Amino acid sequence: MARYCSILLCAAVATLVALGLVMLASTSAWVRGVEAPYHFLSRQTLMVCAGLVAAVFAARWPFEHYRKVAPWLFVFVSILLALCYVPGIGVSIFGSKRWIQLPLIGQFQPSEFAKIVVVICVAAWFARWQTETRTFWRGFVLPGIIAGVPILLIAGETDVGSALSLSVTVAALLFCAGTRWFYLFPTAVAAISGASWYVYNNENRWGRIQAWLDLENPIHQLDRGMQQWRALLALGNGGPWGVGLGNGNEKFGTLTFAHIDFIFPVVGEELGLPATLGVILCYVVIAIAGCGIAMQATHIFSRLLALGLTFIIVVPAMVNIGVTTAVLPNDGLPLPFVSYGGTSLVFSLMAVGMLVGIHRRSQPKVAEEFPLTRETRLAVRL
């Protein structure tokens, strides 16, 4: 099975991308304030093409170059994240400053690029200091600072969901690299305590927690808990087999952002339980294939890079599915490969291309058979 990890990975990703385009055709036509009915579908199709180009390039790019340019990528992505706070360049949407407006490129979300860069930098660091992964400074503090700068910049944009998912990825990388658990455990407790204090003192986010804990309350159903409540109604309305593609009711304005954050309940409403379980199965396959690629990697840099790339895809998917099924409080993370979002789609496909490149370079080379070995030689025993 290990030989076919790339095939399984690409098959699962292709299934999710195709499902995302189909569901965008069903949901985006009803988005308010957009004149062209398939505006989002056409843009997402262009982003799929751009993402495939990025994936092919990333798969063929020599991985030694990733290690060489890691410091420059770190500086570059930190500047991009800082530009989100600059008036005139940063774009604020619904109170979040996650986007920047650049010439020729247009609107761009640097945090998606930052996820890949952080993984590259952490993997490059531990590849450089393999013998000191269990020390306090070079095995814990310094790589934590490298990852902490982008994470804090992302959290300051009020993109707490991306910051937390990236923090989980970095913690998993530190643990797999060999960092001592008694360095990680107190830090995790302190981080969770700090995040809890921040959420409790933030009126909007604490209101989301209260609404999530009491979705049956009609007051919350019309306010901060409306999205999750309507998502549950959509899943319940679909039942085991769904109401049919295009026949869902909740996408007609009652379920806001049905084409972005809450596209998973629309899948359940229109296509039923087999489709939602199929989506979950695809992410399970991605996780297994990514871990399989990491296990076959021949160098610590490739191994940690494969693990990190797998985590930055699977962890947001887990959070999104948890939010849309009301298992977790509302967060705002899209469903990778399925939700509308050009930046997320391009860099997610780029991460898949890097995984395929790691797997291709990890395959053992079979030595060519020497022609003379196929000849039969006879000798006389004396």
C-alpha positions as CSV (number, residue, x, y, z in Angstrom):
1,M,0.0,0.0,0.0
2,A,2.9,2.3,0.7
3,R,3.8,2.4,-3.0
4,Y,0.3,3.8,-3.8
5,C,0.2,6.7,-1.3
6,S,0.4,9.3,-4.0
7,I,-2.3,7.7,-6.0
8,L,-4.6,7.5,-3.0
9,L,-3.8,11.1,-2.1
10,C,-4.5,12.5,-5.5
11,A,-7.7,10.5,-5.9
12,A,-9.1,11.8,-2.6
13,V,-8.1,15.4,-3.4
14,A,-9.6,15.1,-6.9
15,T,-12.8,13.8,-5.5
16,L,-13.1,16.7,-3.0
17,V,-12.3,19.3,-5.6
18,A,-14.9,17.9,-8.0
19,L,-17.5,17.8,-5.2
20,G,-16.6,21.4,-4.3
21,L,-17.2,22.6,-7.9
22,V,-20.5,20.7,-8.1
23,M,-21.7,22.2,-4.7
24,L,-20.6,25.7,-5.8
25,A,-22.8,25.3,-8.9
26,S,-25.6,24.5,-6.5
27,T,-25.0,27.2,-3.8
28,S,-23.3,30.1,-5.4
29,A,-26.1,31.0,-7.7
30,W,-28.2,32.1,-4.6
31,V,-25.5,34.3,-3.0
32,R,-26.9,37.8,-2.3
33,G,-25.4,40.8,-3.9
34,V,-23.8,39.0,-6.9
35,E,-25.3,39.6,-10.3
36,A,-23.7,36.7,-12.3
37,P,-25.2,33.4,-11.0
38,Y,-22.0,31.4,-11.5
39,H,-19.5,34.1,-10.6
40,F,-18.0,32.0,-7.7
41,L,-17.9,28.8,-9.8
42,S,-16.0,30.4,-12.6
43,R,-13.5,32.0,-10.2
44,Q,-13.0,28.7,-8.4
45,T,-12.4,26.9,-11.6
46,L,-9.7,29.3,-12.5
47,M,-8.2,28.8,-9.1
48,V,-8.2,25.0,-9.6
49,C,-6.2,25.5,-12.8
50,A,-3.7,27.8,-10.9
51,G,-3.5,25.4,-8.1
52,L,-2.7,22.5,-10.4
53,V,0.1,24.5,-12.0
54,A,1.4,25.3,-8.5
55,A,1.2,21.6,-7.5
56,V,3.2,20.5,-10.5
57,F,5.8,23.1,-9.9
58,A,6.0,22.2,-6.2
59,A,6.3,18.5,-7.0
60,R,9.2,19.0,-9.4
61,W,11.1,21.7,-7.3
62,P,14.2,20.2,-5.7
63,F,13.7,20.0,-1.9
64,E,17.2,21.2,-1.2
65,H,16.1,24.5,-2.5
66,Y,13.3,24.7,0.1
67,R,15.9,24.4,2.9
68,K,18.1,27.1,1.3
69,V,15.3,29.6,0.9
70,A,13.6,28.9,4.2
71,P,15.0,32.0,6.0
72,W,14.0,34.3,3.1
73,L,10.5,32.7,3.0
74,F,10.1,33.4,6.7
75,V,11.0,37.1,6.3
76,F,8.8,37.4,3.2
77,V,5.7,35.8,4.8
78,S,6.2,37.9,8.0
79,I,6.1,41.0,5.9
80,L,3.0,39.9,4.1
81,L,1.2,39.2,7.4
82,A,2.3,42.6,8.7
83,L,0.8,44.3,5.6
84,C,-2.6,43.1,6.8
85,Y,-2.4,45.8,9.4
86,V,-1.4,48.6,7.0
87,P,-4.3,50.9,6.0
88,G,-4.8,51.0,2.2
89,I,-3.2,47.5,1.8
90,G,-5.0,45.4,4.4
91,V,-8.6,44.6,3.6
92,S,-11.0,44.2,6.5
93,I,-14.1,42.0,5.9
94,F,-16.6,41.4,8.7
95,G,-14.1,42.8,11.3
96,S,-11.3,40.5,10.3
97,K,-8.1,41.8,8.7
98,R,-7.0,38.6,7.0
99,W,-6.5,39.9,3.4
100,I,-4.3,42.3,1.5
101,Q,-4.8,43.9,-1.9
102,L,-1.8,43.6,-4.2
103,P,-1.4,44.8,-7.8
104,L,-2.0,42.1,-10.5
105,I,-2.7,39.5,-7.9
106,G,-5.7,41.1,-6.3
107,Q,-7.1,40.1,-3.0
108,F,-4.9,37.6,-1.2
109,Q,-4.9,35.9,2.2
110,P,-1.3,35.6,3.5
111,S,-2.1,33.2,6.3
112,E,-2.6,30.3,3.8
113,F,0.9,30.8,2.5
114,A,2.2,31.2,6.0
115,K,1.1,27.7,7.0
116,I,3.3,26.1,4.3
117,V,6.2,28.5,5.1
118,V,6.1,27.7,8.9
119,V,6.2,24.0,8.2
120,I,9.1,24.4,5.8
121,C,11.0,26.6,8.4
122,V,10.4,24.2,11.3
123,A,11.4,21.2,9.2
124,A,14.5,22.9,8.0
125,W,15.5,23.9,11.6
126,F,15.3,20.4,12.9
127,A,17.1,19.0,9.8
128,R,19.9,21.5,10.7
129,W,20.0,20.6,14.4
130,Q,19.2,16.9,14.4
131,T,21.4,16.1,17.3
132,E,19.9,18.8,19.6
133,T,16.2,18.1,19.3
134,R,15.9,17.2,22.9
135,T,17.7,20.3,24.2
136,F,15.8,23.3,25.6
137,W,17.0,26.1,23.4
138,R,17.5,24.5,20.0
139,G,15.0,21.8,20.4
140,F,12.1,23.9,21.8
141,V,12.6,27.6,22.4
142,L,14.1,28.7,19.1
143,P,11.9,26.6,16.8
144,G,8.9,27.8,18.9
145,I,9.9,31.4,18.3
146,I,10.2,30.7,14.5
147,A,6.7,29.4,14.5
148,G,5.3,31.8,17.1
149,V,6.0,35.0,15.1
150,P,3.6,34.1,12.2
151,I,1.1,32.6,14.5
152,L,0.9,35.7,16.6
153,L,0.5,37.9,13.5
154,I,-2.3,35.6,12.2
155,A,-4.0,35.7,15.6
156,G,-3.8,39.5,15.7
157,E,-5.8,39.5,12.4
158,T,-8.6,38.0,14.5
159,D,-8.1,34.8,12.5
160,V,-7.9,32.8,15.7
161,G,-9.0,29.6,14.0
162,S,-6.1,29.5,11.6
163,A,-3.7,30.4,14.4
164,L,-5.0,27.6,16.6
165,S,-4.9,25.0,13.8
166,L,-1.3,26.1,12.9
167,S,-0.3,25.9,16.5
168,V,-1.6,22.3,16.7
169,T,0.5,21.5,13.5
170,V,3.6,23.0,15.0
171,A,3.1,21.2,18.3
172,A,2.8,17.9,16.4
173,L,6.0,18.6,14.5
174,L,7.9,19.4,17.7
175,F,6.7,16.2,19.3
176,C,7.6,14.1,16.2
177,A,11.0,15.7,15.9
178,G,11.9,14.7,19.4
179,T,11.2,17.7,21.6
180,R,10.7,16.6,25.2
181,W,7.1,16.4,26.3
182,F,7.6,18.2,29.6
183,Y,8.5,21.3,27.5
184,L,5.5,20.9,25.3
185,F,2.9,20.1,28.0
186,P,3.3,23.2,30.2
187,T,3.4,25.4,27.1
188,A,0.2,23.8,25.8
189,V,-1.5,24.4,29.1
190,A,-0.3,28.1,29.1
191,A,-1.5,28.6,25.5
192,I,-4.9,27.1,26.2
193,S,-5.3,29.3,29.3
194,G,-4.3,32.4,27.4
195,A,-6.7,31.6,24.5
196,S,-9.5,31.0,27.0
197,W,-8.8,34.3,28.7
198,Y,-8.8,36.1,25.3
199,V,-12.1,34.4,24.3
200,Y,-13.7,35.2,27.6
201,N,-12.8,38.9,27.3
202,N,-13.8,39.2,23.7
203,E,-17.5,39.9,23.5
204,N,-18.1,38.5,20.0
205,R,-16.2,35.2,20.6
206,W,-17.6,34.6,24.1
207,G,-21.1,35.2,22.6
208,R,-20.4,32.5,20.1
209,I,-19.4,30.1,22.9
210,Q,-22.6,30.9,24.8
211,A,-24.7,30.4,21.6
212,W,-23.0,27.1,20.9
213,L,-23.8,25.8,24.4
214,D,-27.5,26.7,24.0
215,L,-28.5,26.4,20.4
216,E,-32.0,25.5,21.4
217,N,-32.5,29.0,22.7
218,P,-34.6,31.0,20.1
219,I,-32.6,34.1,21.0
220,H,-29.3,32.4,19.9
221,Q,-31.0,30.9,16.8
222,L,-31.7,34.4,15.5
223,D,-28.3,35.8,16.5
224,R,-24.8,34.3,16.9
225,G,-26.0,30.7,16.8
226,M,-28.0,31.0,13.6
227,Q,-25.4,29.5,11.3
228,Q,-24.9,26.4,13.4
229,W,-28.6,26.0,14.0
230,R,-29.5,26.3,10.3
231,A,-26.7,23.9,9.5
232,L,-28.2,21.3,11.9
233,L,-31.6,21.8,10.2
234,A,-30.0,21.3,6.8
235,L,-28.4,18.0,7.9
236,G,-31.7,16.9,9.4
237,N,-33.7,17.9,6.4
238,G,-31.4,15.9,4.1
239,G,-31.9,12.7,6.1
240,P,-30.1,9.5,5.0
241,W,-30.3,10.0,1.2
242,G,-30.7,13.8,0.8
243,V,-33.3,15.8,-1.1
244,G,-31.5,15.8,-4.4
245,L,-28.8,18.0,-5.9
246,G,-30.0,21.6,-6.2
247,N,-33.1,21.0,-4.1
248,G,-31.8,22.2,-0.7
249,N,-33.7,24.9,1.1
250,E,-31.2,26.3,3.6
251,K,-28.9,27.8,1.0
252,F,-31.6,30.3,0.0
253,G,-30.3,32.9,2.4
254,T,-31.1,31.3,5.8
255,L,-27.8,29.5,6.0
256,T,-25.3,32.3,5.5
257,F,-21.9,31.5,3.8
258,A,-23.3,28.3,2.5
259,H,-20.7,28.4,-0.3
260,I,-17.7,29.0,2.0
261,D,-17.6,27.9,5.7
262,F,-20.9,26.0,5.8
263,I,-20.8,24.1,2.6
264,F,-20.7,20.7,4.4
265,P,-24.3,20.9,5.7
266,V,-25.4,21.7,2.1
267,V,-23.7,18.5,1.0
268,G,-25.6,16.6,3.6
269,E,-28.9,18.2,2.8
270,E,-28.8,17.6,-0.9
271,L,-26.7,14.4,-1.3
272,G,-27.4,12.8,2.1
273,L,-25.4,10.7,4.5
274,P,-23.3,8.8,1.9
275,A,-21.8,12.0,0.6
276,T,-21.0,13.4,4.0
277,L,-19.4,10.1,5.0
278,G,-17.5,10.1,1.7
279,V,-16.1,13.5,2.4
280,I,-14.9,12.4,5.8
281,L,-13.4,9.3,4.2
282,C,-11.5,11.4,1.7
283,Y,-9.8,13.3,4.6
284,V,-9.0,10.1,6.4
285,V,-7.4,8.8,3.2
286,I,-5.4,12.1,2.9
287,A,-4.2,11.7,6.5
288,I,-3.2,8.0,6.0
289,A,-1.5,8.7,2.7
290,G,0.3,11.8,4.1
291,C,1.6,9.8,7.1
292,G,2.6,7.0,4.8
293,I,4.6,9.4,2.6
294,A,6.3,10.7,5.8
295,M,7.2,7.2,6.9
296,Q,8.8,6.4,3.6
297,A,10.8,9.7,3.5
298,T,14.6,9.1,3.6
299,H,15.6,12.4,5.3
300,I,14.3,14.1,8.5
301,F,13.5,17.3,6.5
302,S,11.3,15.5,4.0
303,R,9.7,13.5,6.8
304,L,8.8,16.5,9.0
305,L,7.7,18.4,5.9
306,A,5.3,15.7,4.8
307,L,3.8,15.4,8.3
308,G,3.4,19.2,8.5
309,L,1.7,19.5,5.1
310,T,-0.7,16.7,6.0
311,F,-1.6,18.4,9.3
312,I,-2.3,21.8,7.6
313,I,-4.9,20.1,5.4
314,V,-6.5,17.6,7.8
315,V,-6.7,19.8,11.0
316,P,-8.8,22.6,9.4
317,A,-11.0,20.0,7.8
318,M,-11.6,18.4,11.3
319,V,-12.4,21.9,12.7
320,N,-14.8,22.8,9.9
321,I,-16.7,19.6,10.1
322,G,-16.9,19.9,13.9
323,V,-18.2,23.5,13.6
324,T,-20.8,22.7,11.0
325,T,-22.1,19.8,13.0
326,A,-22.2,21.9,16.2
327,V,-19.5,19.7,17.9
328,L,-17.2,22.8,18.1
329,P,-18.1,26.5,18.5
330,N,-18.3,28.6,15.4
331,D,-14.8,29.5,14.1
332,G,-14.8,30.5,10.4
333,L,-12.4,28.0,8.8
334,P,-13.2,26.8,5.3
335,L,-13.4,23.2,4.3
336,P,-10.2,22.5,2.3
337,F,-10.7,21.7,-1.4
338,V,-14.5,22.1,-1.1
339,S,-15.3,25.6,0.2
340,Y,-15.0,28.6,-2.0
341,G,-11.7,30.4,-1.6
342,G,-8.9,30.9,-4.1
343,T,-6.0,31.4,-1.8
344,S,-6.9,28.3,0.3
345,L,-7.4,26.1,-2.7
346,V,-4.2,27.1,-4.5
347,F,-1.9,26.6,-1.5
348,S,-3.7,23.4,-0.5
349,L,-3.1,22.0,-3.9
350,M,0.5,23.2,-3.7
351,A,0.8,21.3,-0.4
352,V,-0.5,18.1,-2.2
353,G,2.1,18.7,-5.0
354,M,4.9,18.9,-2.4
355,L,3.7,15.6,-0.8
356,V,3.7,13.9,-4.2
357,G,7.2,15.2,-4.8
358,I,8.4,13.8,-1.4
359,H,6.9,10.4,-2.2
360,R,8.4,10.4,-5.7
361,R,11.9,11.0,-4.3
362,S,11.5,8.5,-1.6
363,Q,10.8,5.5,-3.9
364,P,13.8,3.1,-3.9
365,K,15.5,2.9,-7.3
366,V,15.6,-0.6,-8.8
367,A,19.1,-1.4,-10.2
368,E,19.1,-2.4,-13.8
369,E,19.7,-6.0,-14.4
370,F,23.1,-6.7,-15.9
371,P,22.6,-8.5,-19.3
372,L,25.2,-11.2,-18.7
373,T,23.4,-12.4,-15.5
374,R,20.6,-13.9,-17.7
375,E,23.1,-16.2,-19.5
376,T,23.5,-19.8,-18.4
377,R,27.1,-21.0,-17.9
378,L,28.1,-24.6,-17.7
379,A,31.3,-25.8,-16.0
380,V,32.9,-29.2,-15.6
381,R,33.4,-30.3,-12.0
382,L,36.7,-32.1,-11.4
